[in-house]
């Protein structure tokens, strides 16, 4: 998918958030759409980083040993 192709969506937000978006848009020179898109990208990046940290902290003590795997594979292959 080409990077410059965008999809138009519709969202409903409270008026206060819209006013803040308009103020930030004027201050930064970015469109409200760009501000929302950047905020969503930042949120998704943060979520990804949190999930990576959770996965990195996982312990894999419950994995079978190499001998157990060989035994499992032998049983599976004998059923073919």
trRosetta pair geometry for C-beta under 8 A, 3 or more apart (Angstrom, degrees):
i j d omega theta_ij theta_ji phi_ij phi_ji
1 5 6.3 -108 176 56 90 126
2 5 4.7 91 73 -10 95 106
11 36 7.5 -179 27 -158 155 157
13 17 4.4 -94 163 79 122 129
13 18 5.6 147 90 -53 113 86
13 21 7.8 72 92 -14 158 139
14 17 5.2 91 61 7 78 102
14 18 7.3 -145 98 -5 40 90
15 18 5.4 -58 -149 37 38 115
15 19 6.3 40 154 -22 71 102
16 19 5.7 -51 -150 32 32 111
16 20 6.5 30 152 -16 64 105
17 20 5.6 -54 -149 38 34 112
17 21 6.3 38 150 -21 66 104
18 21 5.5 -51 -147 35 32 113
18 22 6.4 33 153 -20 64 104
18 32 8.0 10 -145 -139 67 146
19 22 5.7 -53 -150 35 31 112
19 23 6.5 31 152 -19 64 105
20 23 5.7 -53 -148 36 33 111
20 24 6.2 28 156 -14 67 107
21 24 5.9 -58 -144 41 29 107
21 25 6.0 36 154 -26 65 109
21 32 4.7 59 158 -130 121 104
21 35 5.9 167 -146 84 90 147
21 36 7.3 5 -128 -54 133 93
22 25 5.5 -52 -144 34 29 117
22 26 6.5 28 157 -16 63 104
22 32 6.9 -20 -77 -78 53 119
23 26 6.0 -57 -152 36 29 107
23 27 6.2 25 153 -17 64 111
24 27 5.5 -58 -143 40 32 112
24 28 5.8 6 166 1 70 114
24 30 7.7 -29 133 59 86 101
24 35 5.9 105 106 -121 124 152
25 28 6.6 -67 -135 49 20 92
25 29 7.7 94 173 -81 52 2
25 30 6.0 -108 -132 79 63 61
25 31 6.2 15 -141 -153 116 20
25 32 5.1 -43 -75 -63 140 69
25 35 6.2 -99 -79 -23 82 138
26 29 7.8 22 -172 -69 22 42
28 35 7.5 123 59 -84 143 109
30 34 4.4 -114 179 86 104 130
30 35 5.5 126 110 -55 120 84
30 38 7.8 -11 167 -4 156 139
31 34 4.5 100 56 3 81 100
31 35 7.1 -142 96 -4 46 84
32 35 5.5 -52 -149 36 36 114
32 36 6.3 33 154 -16 68 105
33 36 5.9 -57 -147 39 30 107
33 37 6.1 30 154 -19 65 109
34 37 5.6 -54 -142 39 30 113
34 38 6.2 30 158 -18 65 107
35 38 5.9 -56 -147 38 27 109
35 39 6.3 27 154 -19 63 108
36 39 5.7 -54 -147 36 31 112
36 40 6.4 31 154 -19 65 106
37 40 5.8 -56 -150 37 29 110
37 41 6.4 31 152 -19 64 106
38 41 5.6 -51 -146 36 33 113
38 42 6.3 35 154 -19 65 105
39 42 5.7 -53 -149 36 31 112
39 43 6.4 33 151 -21 64 106
40 43 5.6 -52 -147 36 32 114
40 44 6.3 29 156 -16 66 106
41 44 5.9 -57 -146 39 29 108
41 45 6.2 31 154 -20 64 107
42 45 5.7 -55 -146 36 29 112
42 46 6.4 31 154 -20 63 106
43 46 5.7 -56 -151 35 30 112
43 47 6.4 30 151 -19 64 105
44 47 5.5 -50 -146 35 34 114
44 48 6.3 38 153 -21 65 104
45 48 5.7 -52 -149 35 31 113
45 49 6.4 32 153 -18 64 105
46 49 5.8 -55 -149 36 31 112
46 50 6.5 33 152 -20 64 105
47 50 5.7 -55 -151 35 32 112
47 51 6.4 29 153 -17 66 106
48 51 5.8 -57 -149 38 31 109
48 52 6.3 33 153 -21 65 106
49 52 5.6 -51 -146 34 32 113
49 53 6.5 33 154 -19 64 104
50 53 5.8 -56 -152 35 31 111
50 54 6.5 32 151 -19 65 104
51 54 5.6 -51 -148 35 35 113
51 55 6.4 33 154 -16 66 105
52 55 5.8 -55 -148 39 31 110
52 56 6.2 33 153 -22 65 108
53 56 5.6 -53 -144 36 30 113
53 57 6.4 26 157 -18 63 108
54 57 6.0 -63 -151 37 29 108
54 58 7.1 46 149 -43 61 94
55 58 5.7 -36 -158 1 38 118
60 63 4.9 19 160 -19 99 118
64 68 3.4 -123 -178 97 112 134
64 69 5.3 146 101 -53 120 73
64 72 6.9 75 106 -17 172 135
65 68 4.7 102 50 4 71 102
65 69 7.2 -131 97 -5 40 86
66 69 5.6 -52 -151 34 34 113
66 70 6.5 36 151 -20 65 103
67 70 5.6 -52 -150 34 34 113
67 71 6.4 35 151 -19 64 105
68 71 5.6 -56 -152 36 32 113
68 72 6.3 33 152 -19 67 106
69 72 5.6 -54 -147 37 32 112
69 73 6.2 31 155 -18 66 106
70 73 5.7 -54 -145 38 30 110
70 74 6.3 34 154 -23 64 105
71 74 5.7 -52 -148 32 30 112
71 75 6.5 29 154 -16 63 105
72 75 5.8 -57 -152 37 31 110
72 76 6.3 28 152 -18 66 109
73 76 5.6 -56 -144 39 32 111
73 77 6.0 28 158 -17 68 109
74 77 5.9 -57 -141 40 27 107
74 78 6.3 27 158 -22 63 108
75 78 5.9 -57 -147 33 27 110
75 79 6.9 26 154 -21 60 106
76 79 6.0 -61 -159 30 32 111
76 80 7.6 44 145 -36 61 95
77 80 5.8 -36 -162 5 44 118
